[in-house]
Amino acid sequence: MLWYAVHTFSGQESKIKKNIEMLIEREGVQDKFGRILIPESATQVNVRGKRKTVVSKLFPAYLLIEMELDELTQHLVTSVQGVTHFGGTSRQNKMPVPLRQSEVDRLLGIKTEDVEQDVIQNPYVVGDTVSIKDGPFEGFDGVVEEILAEKKKLRVMVSVFGRPTPVELGFNQAERAL
């Protein structure tokens, strides 16, 4: 089974979820469906000195459905009143595109050990001359004054109208000048 995003009328996600569950049971296709979720997050807030849990929808007007997709299951979901369409429908064959497993794991709060993280190595040293390749100072050259490794940023001194001006750049916004 794969996960699919289904667009619904806003504010009616719970009602539509119940209707889909009832229709699945009535049609006897429980083996083709898994979980149906409304992506939500709960936060603690203080209201008049008392702690209160507030639940907010991460993606208003969307449900996530775990299912085996075929013509019957697709029609069953889209025939429910309040469902507008599947999210991510491919234009060539009008078939819904499933969500990536990494997206689903993130939404469900599952941490995987072998998730590749975007690690940007620090290729710079204080005193290096760099060319700025992105941002308002694109095309300028400057000298690295400070490396902010935890933020993955550089502080570069650039000459603007003959005056040294500090500019903060991400590692990917600069490259070593030749």
C-alpha positions in Angstrom: 0.0 0.0 0.0 1.1 3.5 -0.8 0.2 6.9 0.7 -1.8 9.4 -1.3 -2.9 13.0 -0.5 -6.6 13.8 -1.1 -7.8 17.3 -1.4 -11.1 18.0 0.4 -13.4 20.9 1.3 -11.7 23.0 4.0 -13.0 22.5 7.5 -14.7 19.2 6.7 -11.8 16.9 6.9 -13.1 14.9 9.9 -16.6 14.5 8.3 -15.1 13.4 5.0 -12.7 10.9 6.7 -15.7 9.3 8.5 -17.7 9.1 5.2 -14.7 7.4 3.4 -14.3 4.9 6.3 -18.1 4.1 6.2 -18.0 3.7 2.4 -15.0 1.4 2.6 -16.8 -0.8 5.2 -20.0 -0.8 3.2 -18.2 -1.8 0.0 -16.1 -4.5 1.8 -12.7 -3.3 0.5 -11.0 -3.0 3.9 -8.1 -5.1 2.6 -7.2 -2.4 0.0 -7.1 0.4 2.5 -4.8 1.2 5.4 -4.9 4.2 7.6 -6.6 7.5 6.9 -5.1 10.5 8.6 -5.7 14.2 9.0 -2.2 15.7 9.5 -2.3 17.7 12.7 0.1 19.1 15.3 -0.7 19.7 19.0 0.9 22.6 20.9 0.7 23.7 24.5 -0.3 27.4 25.1 -1.1 29.4 28.2 -4.6 30.8 28.3 -5.4 33.0 31.3 -2.6 31.2 33.3 -3.8 27.7 32.4 -2.1 25.3 30.0 -4.2 24.3 27.1 -3.5 22.0 24.2 -4.3 23.5 20.8 -4.6 21.1 17.8 -4.0 22.7 14.4 -4.0 21.1 10.9 -0.7 20.9 9.2 -2.3 20.8 5.7 -5.8 22.2 5.8 -8.2 20.6 3.3 -6.0 17.5 2.9 -6.3 13.9 4.1 -3.6 11.2 3.8 -4.8 7.8 2.7 -2.8 4.6 2.7 -4.3 2.4 -0.1 -3.8 0.1 -3.0 -4.7 2.3 -6.0 -6.8 0.9 -8.7 -9.9 2.2 -10.6 -12.3 0.9 -7.9 -10.5 2.5 -4.9 -9.8 5.7 -6.8 -13.5 6.0 -7.8 -14.6 5.1 -4.2 -12.5 7.9 -2.7 -13.4 10.6 -5.3 -17.1 9.8 -5.2 -17.4 10.8 -1.5 -19.1 14.2 -1.2 -16.5 16.8 -0.2 -13.5 15.2 -1.9 -12.3 17.3 -4.8 -9.4 15.4 -6.2 -6.2 13.5 -5.4 -3.1 15.7 -4.9 -0.2 15.2 -7.2 -2.1 13.8 -10.2 0.1 13.0 -13.2 -1.0 14.9 -16.3 -0.3 12.1 -18.7 -2.5 9.4 -17.4 -4.6 11.2 -14.7 -3.4 8.8 -12.1 -2.5 10.1 -8.6 1.1 10.1 -7.7 1.9 8.5 -4.3 3.8 10.5 -1.6 7.4 9.6 -1.0 8.1 7.4 2.0 10.4 10.0 3.5 7.6 12.6 3.4 5.2 10.2 5.1 7.8 9.2 7.7 8.3 12.9 8.5 4.6 13.5 8.9 4.1 10.5 11.1 7.1 11.4 13.2 9.1 8.3 12.3 12.8 8.9 12.5 14.9 6.7 10.2 18.5 6.1 10.9 19.7 5.9 7.3 18.2 9.3 6.3 20.7 11.2 4.3 21.2 14.6 5.7 22.3 17.6 3.6 25.8 18.1 5.0 27.6 21.1 3.6 31.2 20.9 4.3 33.1 24.0 5.1 35.5 24.5 2.2 36.7 27.9 3.3 39.5 29.3 5.5 39.7 32.8 7.0 41.6 35.0 4.5 40.4 33.1 1.4 39.3 35.3 -1.5 35.8 34.3 -2.7 33.5 35.2 -5.5 29.8 35.8 -4.6 27.6 33.8 -6.9 24.2 34.5 -5.4 22.3 37.4 -3.8 22.5 41.2 -4.1 26.3 41.2 -4.2 26.5 38.6 -7.0 29.7 39.1 -9.0 31.6 40.8 -6.2 34.8 39.4 -4.8 35.6 39.5 -1.1 37.8 38.1 1.7 36.5 35.7 4.3 36.7 37.4 7.7 34.8 34.9 9.8 33.3 31.4 9.5 30.0 30.7 11.3 30.1 26.9 11.1 27.0 26.2 13.2 24.9 28.5 10.9 26.8 27.3 7.7 27.6 30.9 6.9 30.5 33.1 6.1 31.2 36.7 6.9 32.9 38.2 3.9 34.4 41.8 3.5 33.4 43.2 0.2 34.6 46.6 -1.2 31.5 48.7 -2.1 32.3 52.2 -3.4 35.8 51.8 -2.0 34.6 51.0 1.5 34.9 47.6 3.1 31.4 46.2 3.8 30.6 43.0 5.8 28.3 40.6 4.0 26.9 37.4 5.5 26.6 34.5 3.0 25.6 30.8 3.1 28.4 28.4 2.2 26.5 27.7 -1.1 26.4 31.4 -2.1 30.1 31.8 -2.5 33.0 30.0 -4.3 36.7 30.3 -4.1 38.0 32.9 -6.5 40.7 31.9 -8.9 
